[in-house]
Amino acid sequence: MGNLDRDGREEIITGKRYFAHSGRDKGANGPIVLVRYVHRLSGGGSVKFDRQIIHEGKAGSGLQICLADLDKNGWPDLVVSGKRGFHMLFNQDNQKKP
C-alpha cells in the first residue's frame, strides 16, 4: 500500500513476478508489470478499483515492494527486486507541487 499520487488515499501496489514459480504458472511468459489499483466510489456506494500500469518491461515485483522518497522531491519512489534484478523507479509527478 502506498500513496503514490499524494491525494491522501493509499493505492494497492503490486505486479507480476518474472518466472515466479520457475515458469510453471499460467501467464509465466506474459509481460512483466508493476501496477497500482486506485479505489474509486461507484454508484450505490460500492468501491471500484481502477488498474493503472506503473511500469511494463523489466521491473516486475518480487516479494518486496518498498516506497521511499529516494531523490527527496516530496514524492514516494518505488524500489523492487526480483529475478530480473534490482530496480528503482522515480516518481516524477510534476503536475502537483510538493
Contacts in CASP RR format, 6 or more apart in sequence:
PFRMAT RR
TARGET T0000
AUTHOR 0000-0000-0000
METHOD contacts of the structure
MODEL  1
MGNLDRDGREEIITGKRYFAHSGRDKGANGPIVLVRYVHRLSGGGSVKFD
RQIIHEGKAGSGLQICLADLDKNGWPDLVVSGKRGFHMLFNQDNQKKP
1 10 0 8 1.000
1 11 0 8 1.000
1 12 0 8 1.000
1 13 0 8 1.000
2 10 0 8 1.000
2 11 0 8 1.000
2 13 0 8 1.000
2 67 0 8 1.000
2 76 0 8 1.000
3 9 0 8 1.000
3 10 0 8 1.000
3 11 0 8 1.000
3 76 0 8 1.000
4 11 0 8 1.000
4 13 0 8 1.000
4 36 0 8 1.000
4 54 0 8 1.000
4 67 0 8 1.000
4 75 0 8 1.000
4 76 0 8 1.000
4 78 0 8 1.000
4 91 0 8 1.000
4 93 0 8 1.000
5 11 0 8 1.000
5 38 0 8 1.000
5 93 0 8 1.000
5 96 0 8 1.000
6 74 0 8 1.000
6 75 0 8 1.000
6 76 0 8 1.000
6 93 0 8 1.000
6 96 0 8 1.000
6 98 0 8 1.000
9 38 0 8 1.000
9 39 0 8 1.000
11 36 0 8 1.000
11 37 0 8 1.000
11 38 0 8 1.000
11 39 0 8 1.000
12 36 0 8 1.000
12 37 0 8 1.000
12 49 0 8 1.000
13 34 0 8 1.000
13 35 0 8 1.000
13 36 0 8 1.000
13 54 0 8 1.000
13 65 0 8 1.000
13 67 0 8 1.000
13 78 0 8 1.000
14 34 0 8 1.000
14 35 0 8 1.000
14 36 0 8 1.000
14 37 0 8 1.000
14 61 0 8 1.000
14 65 0 8 1.000
15 33 0 8 1.000
15 34 0 8 1.000
15 35 0 8 1.000
15 60 0 8 1.000
15 61 0 8 1.000
16 30 0 8 1.000
16 31 0 8 1.000
16 32 0 8 1.000
16 33 0 8 1.000
16 60 0 8 1.000
16 61 0 8 1.000
17 32 0 8 1.000
17 60 0 8 1.000
17 61 0 8 1.000
17 62 0 8 1.000
17 82 0 8 1.000
17 83 0 8 1.000
18 32 0 8 1.000
18 60 0 8 1.000
18 82 0 8 1.000
18 83 0 8 1.000
18 84 0 8 1.000
19 28 0 8 1.000
19 83 0 8 1.000
20 28 0 8 1.000
21 28 0 8 1.000
23 29 0 8 1.000
31 56 0 8 1.000
31 57 0 8 1.000
32 56 0 8 1.000
32 57 0 8 1.000
32 58 0 8 1.000
32 59 0 8 1.000
32 60 0 8 1.000
32 84 0 8 1.000
33 53 0 8 1.000
33 54 0 8 1.000
33 55 0 8 1.000
33 56 0 8 1.000
33 57 0 8 1.000
33 60 0 8 1.000
34 53 0 8 1.000
34 54 0 8 1.000
34 55 0 8 1.000
34 56 0 8 1.000
34 59 0 8 1.000
34 60 0 8 1.000
34 61 0 8 1.000
34 65 0 8 1.000
34 78 0 8 1.000
34 80 0 8 1.000
34 89 0 8 1.000
35 51 0 8 1.000
35 52 0 8 1.000
35 53 0 8 1.000
35 54 0 8 1.000
36 51 0 8 1.000
36 52 0 8 1.000
36 54 0 8 1.000
37 49 0 8 1.000
37 50 0 8 1.000
37 51 0 8 1.000
37 52 0 8 1.000
38 49 0 8 1.000
38 50 0 8 1.000
38 52 0 8 1.000
39 47 0 8 1.000
39 48 0 8 1.000
39 49 0 8 1.000
39 50 0 8 1.000
40 47 0 8 1.000
40 48 0 8 1.000
40 49 0 8 1.000
40 50 0 8 1.000
41 47 0 8 1.000
41 48 0 8 1.000
42 48 0 8 1.000
54 78 0 8 1.000
54 89 0 8 1.000
55 89 0 8 1.000
58 84 0 8 1.000
58 87 0 8 1.000
59 80 0 8 1.000
59 84 0 8 1.000
59 87 0 8 1.000
59 89 0 8 1.000
60 80 0 8 1.000
60 82 0 8 1.000
60 84 0 8 1.000
60 87 0 8 1.000
61 80 0 8 1.000
61 82 0 8 1.000
62 80 0 8 1.000
62 81 0 8 1.000
62 82 0 8 1.000
62 83 0 8 1.000
63 82 0 8 1.000
64 80 0 8 1.000
64 81 0 8 1.000
65 78 0 8 1.000
65 79 0 8 1.000
65 80 0 8 1.000
66 78 0 8 1.000
66 79 0 8 1.000
66 80 0 8 1.000
67 76 0 8 1.000
67 77 0 8 1.000
67 78 0 8 1.000
67 79 0 8 1.000
68 76 0 8 1.000
68 77 0 8 1.000
68 79 0 8 1.000
69 75 0 8 1.000
69 76 0 8 1.000
69 77 0 8 1.000
70 77 0 8 1.000
70 79 0 8 1.000
70 88 0 8 1.000
70 90 0 8 1.000
71 77 0 8 1.000
71 90 0 8 1.000
73 91 0 8 1.000
73 98 0 8 1.000
74 98 0 8 1.000
75 91 0 8 1.000
75 92 0 8 1.000
75 93 0 8 1.000
75 98 0 8 1.000
76 91 0 8 1.000
77 88 0 8 1.000
77 89 0 8 1.000
77 90 0 8 1.000
77 91 0 8 1.000
78 87 0 8 1.000
78 88 0 8 1.000
78 89 0 8 1.000
78 91 0 8 1.000
79 86 0 8 1.000
79 87 0 8 1.000
79 88 0 8 1.000
79 89 0 8 1.000
80 86 0 8 1.000
80 87 0 8 1.000
80 89 0 8 1.000
81 87 0 8 1.000
END
